[in-house]
Amino acid sequence: MNALRYSKEDFGYLVVFPDGKIDLYTPKAAPYLGTAKSPEELEPFRLKEFSAARDFHLRSPLIVWFEVTRKCNLTCTHCYIDAGKPRKNELSFAEIVTILHDLRALGTHSVVFAGGEPYARKDFPDILQIAAELGFVIAVVTNGSYLTPALLERFPREQARMTLSVDGIDAHHAIRGGRSTFPLMAEKLSLAMTQGVPCSISTVISRANIHELETLLNWCIERDIVFRTVTFNPLGRGLKNLDTHMLRKEDAAASASLFMMQKRFEGEKDKEIGACVSKFFNYAMSLMYMTKREHCSRSIAYIAADGEVFPCVSSAATGTFAAGNVRERPFSKLWSESFQEMRSILWEHFGVCNTCPYSGKEYFCANRCPVMSLILNGELTGCGASEFEKEDLRLRTDRLRSEMGNVY
């Protein structure tokens, strides 16, 4: 896509350039948005100062996670949503199409199709095709087990990227409930890439696999496969398997080493990849830092398979901060009028951070999270970081500063 993506906001415009760079501009940029193709052309209108209202949120989300079913053929031991059986009264094909049109009219930039396992729905290829026709930037998160040449043939290569969940080499089999193997995932990746499907690997870093993730990353580097990670959080089925997955402070050195390898590789790959969900997510994190407000409910949201809407993945996993149901009110209405409870919580309410060494400007701690605080402390505005995450933040920041001369 060579044209700009942009959305009208209270401050002016949020603009997404063809290479995936995102920035904010004043209302005076409006006459140039139809023709500009680079940041240089809009530089005179770039927003120099930004003051966020207490209930700040974008008029349209950067990303909506869309859980099209909770049904899954695997029983992964860290699954945040405890997938397996479908939810009661899951959304129909027609309802999902209506929601996608509403998201498009609202100006939503990207959609992540997740589950459960999206391809457990036989109509998912049709859902995916409609989303592509509507112009979203799309990611599909899949365990890969349903993929066939026929399904891959229907994958919209220009608009979407397939993210296969791979949790290590030997560790993958155990984490995936004994129903998937690394060789099987390698086979599915090879099949998809042979058919020209843009692919990434997504890994949940946990105590069960951290010892072999550098090997997995090197495997990806050798094959030029994008490698993304998220850190294990005690959600869903993961709560029942904390001894297996919960990372410890002594794991932080290995995590920081993996992060630096990944950072360098991503830096090279991102030059080749245009607008994609990971770049939208990174900018959502930047907005969090700029506004000193949690990004959930302000730039991202989550739609569950039964139509319930939440601020984020963690909220959906715990059932907290529910905003309503799209069967009763369109998502666009929920986005503009709901989420008051989450949006009322600001960084300044986390008093525990005032004495924390990681709350200063030299660090970017993203753990002022009401949901994780609730899990860890039983209250909304306590520390949302584990001891592992604090040490990991320290080591990552120190290495970024010493080896790359910057922090994020």
C-alpha positions in Angstrom: 0.0 0.0 0.0 1.5 3.3 -1.1 -1.2 5.7 0.3 -1.2 7.1 3.8 -3.5 5.8 6.4 -4.8 8.4 8.8 -7.5 9.0 11.4 -9.0 12.3 12.5 -8.3 12.9 16.2 -9.1 15.7 18.7 -5.6 17.1 18.3 -5.5 16.8 14.5 -4.4 13.6 12.7 -2.7 10.4 13.5 -0.9 9.4 10.3 0.5 6.0 9.2 3.1 6.2 6.4 3.6 3.3 3.9 6.8 2.2 5.7 4.8 1.9 9.0 6.1 5.0 10.6 3.5 6.7 12.7 3.3 10.3 13.9 0.8 13.0 15.0 0.0 16.2 13.1 -2.0 19.4 13.5 -5.3 20.0 11.7 -3.4 22.1 9.1 -2.1 18.8 7.6 -5.5 18.0 6.2 -5.1 19.3 2.6 -1.9 17.3 2.2 -3.0 13.9 3.5 -4.3 12.7 0.1 -1.0 13.2 -1.7 1.8 13.1 0.8 3.9 9.9 1.0 6.7 10.7 3.4 7.1 12.3 6.8 9.3 15.1 5.2 6.3 16.3 3.2 4.2 16.8 6.4 7.0 18.0 8.7 5.7 21.6 8.9 2.5 20.2 10.5 4.0 17.7 12.9 2.6 18.1 16.4 5.3 19.6 18.6 3.4 19.5 21.9 0.8 17.1 23.1 -1.4 17.5 26.2 -3.7 14.6 27.0 -7.1 15.0 28.7 -7.7 12.9 31.7 -9.9 10.5 29.7 -7.7 10.7 26.6 -8.3 8.0 24.0 -8.0 7.9 20.3 -11.2 8.4 18.3 -10.5 5.1 16.7 -8.2 2.3 18.0 -4.9 1.5 16.5 -5.5 -2.2 17.1 -8.5 -4.4 17.9 -7.8 -8.0 19.0 -10.7 -10.0 17.6 -11.2 -13.4 19.2 -13.4 -15.1 16.6 -13.7 -18.3 18.7 -12.4 -19.7 21.9 -12.5 -23.2 20.4 -9.1 -24.8 20.1 -7.7 -28.2 19.3 -4.7 -27.7 21.7 -4.5 -27.3 25.4 -1.4 -25.0 25.9 -0.3 -24.8 29.5 0.2 -21.0 29.4 -3.0 -20.1 27.4 -4.2 -16.7 28.6 -7.8 -17.3 27.6 -8.0 -20.9 28.7 -9.0 -21.9 25.2 -10.4 -25.3 24.2 -14.2 -25.2 24.4 -16.0 -22.4 22.5 -17.8 -19.7 24.4 -21.5 -20.0 24.8 -23.4 -18.3 22.0 -20.4 -17.2 19.9 -20.8 -14.6 17.2 -22.2 -15.7 13.9 -20.5 -15.0 10.5 -23.1 -12.2 9.8 -22.5 -10.6 13.2 -18.7 -10.6 12.6 -19.1 -9.0 9.2 -21.3 -6.3 10.8 -18.6 -5.7 13.4 -15.9 -5.4 10.9 -17.8 -2.8 8.9 -18.4 -0.9 12.1 -14.7 -1.0 12.9 -13.8 0.2 9.4 -16.3 3.1 9.6 -14.9 4.1 13.0 -11.4 4.3 11.5 -9.7 1.3 13.2 -6.3 0.7 11.6 -5.6 -2.9 12.3 -7.2 -6.2 13.4 -5.6 -9.2 15.1 -7.6 -12.3 14.5 -7.0 -14.7 17.4 -8.6 -17.4 19.5 -8.7 -20.1 20.5 -7.7 -21.1 17.0 -9.2 -18.9 14.3 -9.1 -21.7 11.7 -11.2 -23.9 14.0 -14.0 -21.8 12.4 -14.7 -23.2 8.9 -15.9 -19.7 7.8 -12.7 -18.0 9.0 -11.2 -17.7 5.4 -14.3 -15.8 4.4 -14.0 -13.6 7.5 -10.4 -12.9 6.6 -11.2 -12.1 3.0 -13.8 -9.5 4.0 -11.4 -7.9 6.5 -8.8 -7.6 3.8 -11.3 -6.1 1.3 -12.2 -3.5 4.0 -8.5 -2.4 4.1 -7.4 -3.3 7.6 -3.8 -4.2 8.4 -4.2 -7.7 9.6 -2.4 -10.3 11.7 -3.7 -13.9 12.1 -2.4 -15.7 15.2 -2.6 -19.5 14.6 -1.2 -22.7 16.0 -0.8 -23.8 12.4 -2.3 -27.3 12.8 -5.2 -26.6 10.4 -3.1 -25.1 7.6 -3.3 -26.7 4.2 -2.3 -25.6 0.7 -5.9 -24.8 0.0 -6.3 -22.6 3.0 -3.0 -20.9 2.4 -4.0 -20.2 -1.2 -6.9 -18.0 0.2 -4.6 -16.0 2.5 -4.6 -12.3 1.6 -0.9 -11.7 1.2 -0.9 -8.0 0.6 -3.0 -7.1 3.6 -2.2 -9.7 6.2 0.7 -11.5 8.0 0.4 -14.9 9.5 1.8 -15.3 13.0 2.5 -18.9 14.0 2.7 -19.7 17.7 6.0 -21.6 18.4 7.1 -22.0 22.0 10.6 -23.4 21.7 12.3 -26.4 20.3 11.9 -29.4 22.6 9.8 -27.3 25.0 7.1 -26.6 22.4 5.7 -30.2 22.6 5.1 -30.1 26.4 3.8 -26.5 26.4 1.4 -27.3 23.6 -0.2 -30.0 25.7 1.6 -32.8 23.8 -0.4 -32.1 20.6 2.1 -30.2 18.5 5.8 -30.4 17.8 8.5 -28.1 16.6 9.1 -30.2 13.4 5.4 -29.9 12.6 5.6 -26.1 13.0 8.7 -26.0 10.8 6.8 -27.9 8.2 3.8 -25.6 8.4 6.1 -22.5 8.1 7.9 -23.9 5.1 4.5 -24.7 3.5 3.3 -21.1 4.1 6.4 -19.4 3.0 6.7 -21.6 -0.2 3.2 -20.2 -1.1 4.4 -16.6 -0.5 2.5 -16.0 2.7 4.2 -13.4 5.0 5.0 -15.2 8.2 6.2 -14.4 11.7 6.8 -16.5 14.8 5.4 -15.5 18.1 6.7 -17.0 21.3 5.6 -16.7 24.9 8.8 -16.4 27.0 8.5 -18.5 30.1 10.5 -20.5 32.6 9.7 -23.6 30.5 11.4 -22.4 27.3 13.8 -19.5 28.1 16.8 -21.8 28.0 16.3 -22.6 24.3 14.9 -19.4 22.8 18.2 -18.1 21.5 18.4 -21.3 19.5 14.9 -20.7 18.1 15.8 -17.1 17.3 19.0 -18.1 15.4 16.8 -20.7 13.6 14.5 -17.8 12.5 17.4 -15.5 11.6 18.9 -18.2 9.3 15.5 -18.5 7.5 14.7 -14.8 7.5 11.6 -15.3 9.6 10.3 -12.4 11.8 10.5 -13.4 15.5 8.3 -11.7 18.1 8.0 -12.4 21.8 5.7 -11.7 24.8 6.5 -12.4 28.4 4.4 -15.0 30.3 1.7 -13.4 32.4 -0.3 -15.4 35.1 -3.6 -15.5 33.2 -6.1 -18.2 32.2 -4.6 -21.6 32.2 -1.2 -20.1 33.0 -2.5 -19.5 36.6 -2.7 -23.3 37.0 0.9 -23.7 35.8 2.9 -21.0 37.6 5.6 -23.4 38.7 6.2 -24.3 35.0 6.0 -20.9 33.5 6.5 -18.0 36.0 9.9 -16.4 35.4 12.3 -15.6 38.2 14.7 -12.8 38.8 17.6 -15.0 37.9 16.0 -15.6 34.4 16.4 -11.9 33.5 19.9 -12.1 32.2 18.9 -14.7 29.6 15.8 -12.7 28.7 17.8 -9.5 28.2 20.3 -11.3 26.0 17.5 -12.6 23.9 15.9 -9.2 23.7 19.1 -7.6 22.3 19.5 -10.3 19.7 15.8 -9.8 18.8 16.1 -6.0 18.7 18.9 -6.1 16.2 17.2 -8.6 14.0 13.9 -6.7 14.1 15.6 -3.5 13.3 16.8 -5.0 10.0 13.5 -6.8 9.2 11.4 -3.7 10.0 13.2 -1.9 7.1 11.6 -4.4 4.7 8.1 -4.6 6.3 5.6 -1.8 5.8 2.7 -1.1 8.1 2.1 -4.1 10.3 0.4 -4.8 13.7 3.7 -4.9 15.6 4.4 -1.3 14.5 1.0 -0.2 15.6 1.5 -1.9 19.0 4.9 -0.2 19.4 3.3 3.1 18.7 0.6 2.4 21.3 3.4 1.9 23.8 4.9 5.2 22.7 1.5 6.9 23.3 1.4 5.3 26.7 4.7 6.9 27.6 3.8 10.3 26.1 0.4 10.5 27.9 1.3 8.7 31.1 -1.8 6.6 30.7 -2.4 2.9 30.1 -2.8 2.1 26.4 -5.6 -0.4 26.9 -8.9 1.3 26.2 -7.1 4.3 24.8 -5.5 2.9 21.7 -6.3 -0.8 21.7 -9.3 -3.0 22.6 -10.4 -6.7 22.6 -13.6 -8.2 21.3 -14.3 -11.7 22.7 -16.1 -14.4 20.6 -19.4 -13.9 22.5 -19.4 -10.2 21.7 -18.1 -8.9 25.0 -15.7 -6.0 24.7 -12.7 -5.4 26.9 -9.8 -2.9 27.1 -7.1 -5.6 26.4 -6.1 -9.2 26.4 -5.5 -9.3 30.2 -8.9 -7.8 30.9 -10.6 -10.3 28.6 -8.7 -13.1 30.4 -9.8 -11.9 33.8 -13.3 -10.6 32.9 -12.4 -7.2 34.3 -13.3 -3.7 33.0 -15.9 -5.1 30.6 -17.3 -2.3 28.4 -20.4 -4.0 27.1 -21.5 -6.3 24.3 -21.5 -5.6 20.5 -24.8 -7.4 20.3 -26.4 -4.6 22.4 -24.4 -1.6 21.2 -22.0 -1.3 18.3 -18.3 -1.3 19.1 -18.0 2.3 17.9 -20.5 3.4 20.5 -18.8 1.3 23.2 -15.4 2.8 22.2 -16.6 6.4 22.5 -18.9 6.1 25.5 -17.7 3.2 27.7 -14.4 2.2 29.3 -14.8 5.0 31.9 -13.4 2.9 34.7 -10.2 2.0 32.9 -9.8 5.4 31.4 -10.1 7.1 34.9 -7.0 5.4 36.1 -3.8 7.4 35.4 -0.2 6.8 36.1 -0.3 9.3 38.9 -2.6 7.1 40.8 0.1 4.4 41.2 1.6 5.9 44.4 3.8 2.8 44.9 5.8 4.0 41.8 6.9 7.2 43.5 9.7 5.4 45.4 10.5 2.8 42.7 13.9 3.2 41.0 12.4 2.2 37.6 9.7 4.9 37.5 12.2 7.7 36.4 12.7 9.0 32.9 15.7 6.8 32.3 13.4 3.7 32.3 10.2 2.9 30.5 8.2 0.8 32.8 4.9 -0.3 31.2 3.7 -2.2 34.3 1.4 0.4 35.8 -1.4 -2.0 34.7 -4.6 -2.2 36.8 -5.3 -5.8 35.7 -1.8 -7.2 36.6 -1.8 -5.2 39.8 -5.1 -6.8 40.7 -3.7 -10.2 40.1 -0.4 -9.6 42.0 -1.7 -7.3 44.8 -5.4 -7.6 45.0 -5.8 -3.8 44.2 -5.9 -1.8 41.0 -3.1 0.7 41.5 -0.2 -1.4 43.0 2.9 -2.5 41.2 2.1 -4.6 38.1 5.6 -5.9 37.7 7.1 -9.1 39.0 10.6 -9.3 40.4 11.7 -10.8 37.1 10.2 -7.9 35.1 11.9 -5.3 37.2 15.3 -7.0 36.8 14.6 -7.6 33.1 13.8 -3.9 32.6 17.0 -2.8 34.3 19.2 -5.2 32.2 17.5 -4.4 28.9 17.7 -0.6 29.5 21.4 -0.8 30.5 22.3 -2.9 27.5 20.3 -0.7 25.1 22.0 2.4 26.4 25.5 0.9 26.3 25.3 -1.1 23.1 22.9 1.0 20.9 23.0 4.4 22.5 19.3 4.7 23.1 16.4 3.4 25.2 13.5 1.9 23.0 
